[in-house]
Amino acid sequence: AGAAAEARFISSAKGKGLFATKNIRKGETVFVERPVVSSQFLWNALYNYRACDHCLRALETAEENAQRLLGRSSLVLPHPEQCSIRKDLHQQCPRCQVTYCSAECRQAALEQYHQVLCLGPSRDDPTHPLNKLQEAWRNMHYPPETSSIMLMARMVATIKQAKDKEWWIKAFSQFCSKTANEEEEIVHKLLGDKFKGQLELLRLLFTEALYDEYLSRWFTPEGFRSLFALVGTNGQGIGTSSLSQWVHACDALELPVLQREELDAFIDQLYKDIEKESGEFLNCEGSGLYVLQSCCNHSCIPNAETSFPENNFLLHLTALEDIEAGEEICISYLDCCQRERSRHSRNKILRENYLFTCSCPKCLAQADDADVTSDEEEEGEGETDDAELEDEMTDV
């Protein structure tokens, strides 16, 4: 079967969009996409959210996952057979000991970028250039995380290792680029007020760790800022969790009524207890660059949504409505709560985080609404921060 969607150029103002090539029914998977490159967030990894170093599949069993998030090693999960984690398949890089979920992922990483980035015995050496780069990034970018310098490092390493370097440069150049001013705003957003000094420090450390003659442009101040903005604009959050996989599997079990009620009550209580202990940080989180998904424009009434039901970096785009052939497929960059707010509030968030003003049908219909936020919104105004956006990006 041909693809159900294709990217088309709309206009210089809007750039590309994604369009249905055939009728798609509500609930159908429009496509499943693998990222060109992806990476786990650095704090997330540091806090022991154990994920495959290549595909971000969660490596803990559902029970271990729940025990860690609860801080309670005595917890026992019912129906352990519903956990999909296969520890017998896990493998480590023999040189630097990073862990993969399978021999396939270890091989794929080695072939694409890991030869360049493998720290070998220097893994715990704080003076190694790559470790210095990661440490500097962590000190600038605290949770909730929205990006990682290692995504850029893997882009460079991929091209360094590639036989056909031009093919990869072309692959990366498909992602939308911004004007210098917009790039500056994106970098400012990611790094905060000290961004100029921090960007320069990162560039020097990035150069020390990864410089490559063939890519010399990426290491200049302008080129580095562009690369940074490309990742900041196009990076799609990825979230994986063996616990949520287990919950989905339990939901699908055919059980007698009483057992079903018991299991549901157990799961509800478990999530309440975890929230008290670990807050909103439930998933292994990272980000990746997806060629098709990055063409999806935003709408406040989206007809599709992204998710990661396979517990790894494979992104599923699913139709929320029937979509006709030729119709544009849109996702929402806002979470459910944000979508319910006034047009003025929605656009404030979109301008601050994504540098555009929305003109979807809902926004056009509300164009005459007063440009003031209602009182109760005003109170919540300060709270729409990256955490919520990030949450929406990485919902599993």
C-alpha positions in Angstrom: 0.0 0.0 0.0 1.2 3.5 -0.8 1.8 6.0 2.0 -1.4 7.6 3.3 0.3 11.1 3.6 2.9 13.2 1.8 4.7 16.5 2.5 3.9 19.4 0.3 5.2 23.0 0.1 2.4 25.4 1.1 3.9 28.9 1.0 7.1 30.6 2.2 5.2 31.9 5.2 3.9 28.5 6.3 6.6 26.2 4.8 5.6 22.6 4.3 2.5 20.8 5.4 1.4 17.2 5.5 -1.5 16.1 3.3 -3.6 12.9 3.1 -3.1 11.0 -0.1 -6.2 8.9 0.5 -9.3 8.9 2.8 -8.2 8.0 6.3 -10.7 6.8 8.9 -10.8 8.0 12.5 -8.5 5.8 14.7 -6.4 4.7 11.8 -2.6 4.9 11.9 -1.6 7.4 9.2 2.1 6.3 9.4 4.7 4.9 11.7 8.0 6.7 11.5 11.6 6.1 12.7 13.7 9.2 13.5 16.7 10.2 11.5 18.5 10.6 14.8 17.4 10.6 18.4 18.8 10.8 21.9 17.7 10.5 25.5 17.7 13.6 27.6 20.8 14.0 29.8 19.2 14.6 33.2 16.7 11.8 32.5 19.5 9.4 32.0 21.4 10.7 35.0 18.4 10.1 37.2 18.4 6.4 36.3 15.6 6.3 33.7 17.2 3.4 32.0 16.5 3.4 28.3 18.1 1.7 25.2 20.9 4.1 24.1 19.7 3.8 20.5 15.9 3.4 20.4 15.0 4.7 23.9 13.0 1.5 24.7 12.6 1.4 28.5 15.0 -1.3 30.0 13.5 -1.8 33.4 10.7 -4.3 33.9 7.4 -2.7 34.8 7.8 -3.8 38.4 11.4 -2.3 38.7 10.0 0.9 37.0 7.2 1.2 39.6 9.5 0.4 42.5 12.0 3.1 41.5 9.3 5.8 40.9 7.7 4.9 44.2 10.9 4.6 46.1 9.6 1.3 47.4 11.6 -1.9 46.5 9.0 -4.2 48.1 6.2 -3.4 45.6 4.9 -6.5 43.7 2.9 -6.0 40.5 0.1 -8.5 39.7 0.1 -10.1 36.2 3.9 -9.9 35.8 3.5 -11.9 32.5 2.0 -8.7 31.0 5.4 -6.9 31.1 7.0 -6.8 27.7 10.6 -6.2 28.7 13.0 -8.9 27.6 16.2 -8.6 29.7 17.7 -11.7 28.1 18.0 -9.7 24.9 19.8 -6.6 26.4 23.4 -6.0 25.3 26.1 -3.5 26.2 28.8 -1.8 24.1 31.9 -3.9 25.1 34.0 -0.8 25.2 31.9 1.9 27.0 29.1 -0.3 28.6 26.1 1.8 27.4 23.1 -0.6 27.2 20.9 -1.5 24.3 17.6 -3.4 24.3 18.9 -5.8 21.6 21.8 -6.8 19.3 20.0 -5.0 16.5 20.1 -1.6 18.3 23.7 -2.1 19.3 24.6 -2.8 15.7 22.5 0.1 14.3 24.1 2.6 16.7 27.6 1.3 15.9 26.9 1.6 12.2 25.4 5.1 12.4 27.2 7.2 15.0 28.5 5.2 18.0 32.1 4.6 16.7 32.7 8.4 16.9 30.9 8.9 20.2 32.0 5.7 22.1 33.9 6.9 25.2 35.5 3.5 25.9 37.3 3.5 29.2 37.0 7.3 29.5 33.3 6.9 30.2 33.6 8.3 33.8 36.5 10.7 33.0 35.1 14.2 33.7 37.9 15.8 31.6 36.9 13.9 28.4 35.7 16.6 25.9 32.3 14.8 25.4 31.8 14.5 29.1 32.6 18.2 29.5 30.1 19.1 26.8 27.4 17.0 28.5 28.1 18.5 31.9 28.0 22.0 30.6 24.6 21.3 28.9 23.1 19.8 32.1 24.2 22.9 34.0 22.3 25.1 31.5 19.2 23.0 30.8 17.5 21.7 33.9 14.3 19.5 33.9 11.8 19.7 32.5 14.1 19.0 29.5 13.1 19.9 26.0 16.3 19.2 24.0 19.7 17.6 24.2 23.1 18.7 22.9 23.7 15.0 22.2 21.1 15.1 19.4 23.5 17.5 17.7 26.5 15.4 18.6 24.8 12.3 17.0 24.1 14.4 13.8 27.8 15.3 13.5 28.9 11.7 14.4 26.5 10.3 11.8 28.0 12.4 9.0 31.6 11.7 10.2 31.0 8.0 10.0 28.9 8.0 6.8 30.3 6.8 3.5 27.7 9.0 1.7 28.1 12.2 3.7 26.0 14.2 1.2 23.0 11.9 1.6 22.9 12.6 5.4 23.5 16.4 5.0 20.5 16.4 2.6 18.5 14.4 5.2 19.2 16.9 7.9 18.6 19.9 5.6 15.0 18.8 5.1 14.1 20.2 8.5 12.7 23.7 8.4 15.3 26.4 8.9 14.6 29.8 10.4 15.9 33.4 9.8 18.8 34.6 11.9 16.4 36.5 14.2 14.1 33.6 14.7 17.1 31.3 15.4 18.2 33.8 18.0 14.8 33.7 19.7 14.7 29.9 19.7 18.2 29.6 21.3 17.3 32.3 23.8 14.2 30.3 24.7 16.3 27.2 25.2 19.1 28.8 27.1 17.5 31.7 29.0 18.9 35.1 29.6 22.6 34.1 29.6 22.2 32.6 26.1 24.9 34.4 24.2 27.7 33.4 26.6 26.3 30.0 27.1 26.0 29.4 23.3 29.6 30.4 22.8 30.8 28.1 25.6 28.8 25.2 24.1 30.2 25.9 20.7 33.8 25.8 22.0 33.2 22.5 23.9 31.3 21.1 20.9 34.2 22.0 18.6 36.7 20.4 21.0 34.8 17.2 21.2 33.6 16.8 17.6 35.3 19.1 15.1 35.2 17.9 11.5 36.7 19.7 8.5 33.9 18.5 6.2 31.3 20.1 8.5 33.4 23.2 9.4 30.4 25.4 8.8 28.4 23.8 11.7 31.2 24.9 14.1 31.1 28.6 13.1 29.0 30.8 15.4 26.3 31.2 12.7 26.3 27.5 11.7 26.3 26.3 15.3 23.3 28.6 16.1 21.5 27.3 13.1 22.1 23.7 14.1 20.9 24.5 17.6 17.8 26.2 16.3 17.1 23.3 14.0 17.1 20.9 16.9 15.1 23.3 19.1 12.4 23.8 16.4 12.1 20.3 15.0 13.0 18.1 17.9 9.9 15.9 18.8 9.7 14.7 22.4 9.8 10.9 22.8 8.5 9.2 25.9 8.7 5.5 26.8 7.6 3.5 29.8 7.5 -0.2 30.6 5.0 0.6 33.4 2.5 2.2 30.9 3.0 -0.7 28.5 2.1 -3.1 31.4 -1.0 -1.0 32.2 -2.2 -1.1 28.6 -1.7 -4.8 28.5 -3.6 -5.2 31.8 -6.5 -3.0 30.5 -6.8 -5.5 27.6 -7.2 -8.5 29.8 -10.5 -10.3 29.9 -11.2 -10.6 33.7 -14.2 -11.4 35.9 -15.9 -8.2 37.1 -14.6 -8.3 40.6 -11.0 -9.0 39.5 -11.3 -6.2 37.0 -12.4 -3.7 39.6 -9.6 -4.8 42.0 -6.9 -4.4 39.3 -8.3 -1.0 38.2 -8.3 0.2 41.8 -4.7 -1.1 42.3 -3.5 0.7 39.2 -5.3 4.0 40.1 -3.7 3.9 43.5 -0.3 3.1 42.1 -0.4 6.2 39.9 -1.5 8.4 42.7 1.3 7.2 45.0 3.9 7.6 42.2 2.7 11.1 41.5 3.3 12.0 45.2 6.8 10.6 45.0 8.1 11.4 41.5 5.7 14.1 40.2 5.2 14.3 36.5 8.4 12.6 35.5 7.2 9.1 34.7 8.8 8.3 31.4 12.2 7.8 29.9 12.4 10.9 27.8 14.4 12.1 24.9 13.8 13.7 21.5 14.3 12.9 17.8 14.1 14.4 14.4 11.3 12.9 12.2 11.2 13.9 8.6 7.4 13.4 8.1 6.2 14.4 11.5 8.2 17.7 11.4 6.1 18.7 8.3 2.9 18.5 10.4 1.5 22.0 11.1 -0.3 22.9 14.3 -4.0 23.3 14.7 -6.0 24.1 17.9 -8.5 21.5 16.6 -6.1 18.8 15.4 -7.2 15.9 13.3 -4.2 13.7 14.3 -1.9 13.0 17.2 1.5 11.4 17.8 2.2 8.6 20.3 4.9 6.0 21.0 2.8 2.8 21.6 5.7 0.4 20.9 7.7 1.6 23.9 10.6 2.9 21.7 11.4 5.7 19.3 8.9 4.6 16.6 6.4 7.5 16.3 2.8 6.6 15.4 0.6 9.3 13.8 -3.1 8.4 14.4 -6.2 10.1 13.0 -8.5 11.7 15.5 -11.2 12.3 12.9 -12.0 11.1 9.4 -9.6 12.8 7.0 -10.4 13.2 3.3 -7.8 12.7 0.6 -6.1 16.1 -0.1 -6.9 17.4 3.4 -4.1 18.8 5.5 -3.1 16.6 8.5 -2.5 18.7 11.6 -1.4 17.9 15.1 -1.6 20.2 18.2 1.5 21.6 19.9 -0.7 22.4 22.9 -2.0 20.0 25.5 -5.8 19.5 26.1 -6.0 22.2 28.8 -4.2 24.8 26.8 -6.4 24.1 23.8 -9.5 25.0 25.8 -8.2 28.5 26.7 -8.9 31.7 24.8 -7.4 32.4 21.4 -5.3 35.1 22.9 -3.8 32.7 25.5 -3.2 29.9 23.0 -1.4 32.3 20.6 0.7 33.7 23.5 2.0 30.2 24.2 2.5 29.4 20.5 4.4 32.6 19.8 6.6 32.2 22.8 7.5 28.6 22.2 7.1 28.1 18.4 7.3 31.7 17.0 4.1 31.7 15.0 0.5 32.9 15.3 -2.1 30.3 14.6 -4.7 30.8 11.9 -6.6 27.4 12.2 -10.4 27.4 11.8 -10.9 27.7 15.6 -8.6 30.8 15.8 -10.2 32.4 12.8 -13.7 31.8 14.2 -12.6 33.5 17.4 -10.7 36.3 15.7 -13.2 38.9 16.9 -13.0 37.8 20.5 -11.6 40.4 22.8 -7.8 40.2 23.0 -7.8 40.1 26.8 -7.6 36.9 28.8 -10.4 36.2 31.1 -9.6 36.6 34.9 -9.3 32.9 35.7 -7.0 32.5 32.8 -4.9 35.4 33.9 -4.2 33.5 37.1 -3.1 30.4 35.2 -1.2 32.5 32.7 2.2 32.1 34.4 1.8 28.4 34.7 1.8 27.4 31.1 5.4 26.6 31.0 7.6 24.1 29.2 6.6 21.4 31.6 3.1 21.3 30.1 4.3 21.5 26.5 6.9 18.9 27.2 4.2 16.7 28.8 2.1 16.9 25.7 5.1 16.2 23.5 6.0 13.0 25.3 2.7 11.5 26.2 3.0 7.7 25.8 
